[in-house]
Amino acid sequence: MQDRFLPDDAGPKPATLAAQPVNRRTFLLGLPVLAGAGVFATPSPASTYLVESVPQYRAALADLAQTRAKALVDVGAEWCAFCKVIDSKILPDRRVAELMRSFGLVRIDVTVMTADNRALLQHLKVDGPPTVFIVDAASGREHEGTRSLGNFPTENLVARLKPFAA
């Protein structure tokens, strides 16, 4: 099967994981493996789900609703420059990380547009990345005034998360 994150002409895949560049999808999918292997001293404060379709989105929210009241939905892509800022600077910021202990994180990767994620974006009324907003985990209802499209400072996300943090 062709790896959708490597071009067809990329030649043979590297023999070791250390030789492969880590992209958003690889990183997110590898977190549960690393956590299960005991690599992290403490579990991730936010339950993270990578979803690609409306059924996966609904299943992620249903699962999150058992432990968290709210979820931060993050729509991103490998080619999105600001998405990389969100991943490397905004979400790891200590203020955001502390607030995220009260939230689940639902990530939607649209690096490669498929019919499933196109339908998901339509369902969520999202034009494209970067888009971030807060939803009620039980109902899936988006909280008014929490959506951002495009660039935003860390302080902006902190201000949007605070009213919903436990």
N, C-alpha and C positions, 0 to 999 in steps of 0.2 A: 504494500500500500504506500502511495506517495505521501510523504510528510507535507502537509499544507503550509508549513512555515519554512520549508526549504525549496528553492526553485528547482525545476526539473533538471537543469543543467548544473546543479551544485556538485555533482560527482558523488562518490560514495560518502555515506554518512560517517562522521567521526566514530572511532571505536569506543571512546570513553565519554562519559557525560561531561567531564571536566573540559573536554575540547570543544563542546558545543556551546554556542552563545545561548544565554538564558533569555527567553522572551517572556512577555506577560503571561501567556497561557501556560508555558512550561513551569514558570515559577508558581503560579496559582495551583496548578494540578499537583505539583510536587510538595506543597505544604503539608497535606495530610500524611504523606509518606514520611516526611522528615519528623513531624510531630509524633507519629506512631513509633518511629525508631528512637525516640528520646533525644533528638538533636536539640530541641528547644528545652530550656530549663523549666519554663512554664507554658501552659497551653496558650494558643492565640486567644486574645481577649474577645475577638469578634468571630463568630462562626461565619465562614466564607463559603459562598456557593458560586460556581461558575456555571451560568446557564446560557443555553443557545436557542430555546424555543419557549412558547407560551406554556406548554405542559410542564417543562422543567422549572420555569419561573414560579408557577403556582405550587409545584411540589416543594420548592425551596422555601417559599413563604409559609407553607403549611408546616414544614419541619421547624422552621425558625419560631413560629408562633408558640411552640411548646416551651421555649426557653426565653424568648425575647419578644417584647411588645412591638419594637420598631426595627426597620431595616434601612440601611443606606443602599440605594441602587446606584451603581457606577457603570456607565456605558463608555467603553473605551476601545481603542484599537492600537496595534503596533505602530502604525504610520502616524498616529496622533501625537504631536509633540507635547501638548499640554497634559495628555494622559500620562506621559512619562513623569512629568512634574508631580502629578497627583500621586503616582505610585512611589516615587523616590523621595519626595519632600513633604507633601501635605498629609497623606495618611500616616506616615511614620512620626510626624511631629508629636511630641509628648502630650500636648494638650488635646489633639485630635485622638490619639491612641487611647488616652484616658477616657474620653467621652465615648469612644467606640466600644468600650466594655459593655455598654447598655444596648448595643445594636448588633444586628446581624449585618453581613455585607453580601450583597448580591451583585456579582460582576457579570457584565454582558460584553463579550469580546466580539466586535464586528470587524476584525482585521480582514476576514474573508466574508463577504456578504453572501448569505445563503437564503433560501426561501424561508427557512425556520426563523432565522434571526430577523429577517425583514418583517415577518408577521409579528414577531415579538416587539420590534420597534414601533410598528403600527399600533399594536395593542396598548403600548405604553405612551403613545403620542410623542415619540422621540424622533427628532430629525437625524441625529447622528452624534458622534462623540466630539468633545467630551460633554456628557450630561450626567448630572448627579442630583438625586432627590431622595427624600425620606418618605417611606410608606409605612402604614400600619401592617404588621406581619399577619395578623388574623384576617383582615378584610382585603388587603392589597390596595387599599385606598391611599392615594398620594396626599400628603399633608400640604395644604396650600402655602405658598410662599417659601417652599424649601428647594425648589428646582433651580439649578444653575445650568446654563448652556455656555460653553466657552470658558475662558480663563476666569479665575477668582483667586483672591489671596487666602492664605490659611485662616486668617482671622474671620473671614466670611463664613467658612465651613464651621468653625468653632461656634460662631454666633447662631448658625442654623441648627447645630446639634444640641446645644445647651438646653433649650426648652423641653427636649424629649428625653434627655439623659435621666436615668434613675437616681 
